[in-house]
């Protein structure tokens, strides 16, 4: 008989949420993909300092990526074919 360790399950969900947040930048979408309610993310932020630090790093990285993409658009423009 196999018993699931709740701590391992939670750790997997946290990892999945952080991975998807890094990819999509959306709390609601990341929560849905990780199989949690979005309020669970906020509870983790309050209760788990390591999780909070990892999430804040993801936010900074996403912010930098968006800034880079915006700078690229300013430099190169956006090609729209006129056909």
N, C-alpha and C positions, 0 to 999 in steps of 0.2 A: 504494500500500500504506500503510495507516494503522498507526502505532505508538502505543501508549498510553504516556504519560509516567507512571511509577510514582509520582512525587511528587505529580502532580495527582490521581491516583487515591486516594492516601493522604489528601490534603487533603480530597477530597470525602467520604471515609469518616469522617474526623474531624468534619467539619461535620455530616454526617448523624447521627452518634452524639450529638454535643452537642445538636443540634436535638431529637432524639427523647428524650434524657435530660431536657431541659427540659420536654418534654410529659408524659412518663410517670414519670420519677423512678426508673427501674429500669435498672441496668447490664446485666443479662442481656437484657432485652427490647430495649433500645437497641442492644446489640451484634448481636442477631439481625436487627433491622431494617436496620442499617448493613451487614450482611453480613460481620461480623468475629467472631472468637472473643473472648469476654469478657476473656481474658488480654491480648489486644492493647491494650485500653484501659489496663491497668495498665503495660504496656511504654511506651505513649505518655506516661503520667504521669511516668515516670522519665526518659525521654529528651528530652521536648519541654516546655520551660518555658512557652512561650506556650500550648500545649494545656492544661497543668496550671492555668495562671491562668484560662483560659476555663472549664474544668471546675469549678474552685472557685467561680467566680462563679455558674455554673448551680446548684451545690449551695446557695449562699446564697439565690438567688432562689427555688428550690424550697422551701427551709425557710421563707422568709417567706410564700410562698403558702399553705403548709400551716398556718402559725400564724394567718394571716388567716382561713382557712376554719374553723379550730377556734374562733376568737373569734366568728365569725359564728354558728356553731352554738350557742355558749354564750349569746349575746345573744338569738337568735331561736328557738332550739329546732329540733326536727325534727317536721314535721307527719306524723302517721299517722292516716289516716281510720279511724274505728271503724264499720264497716258490717257 
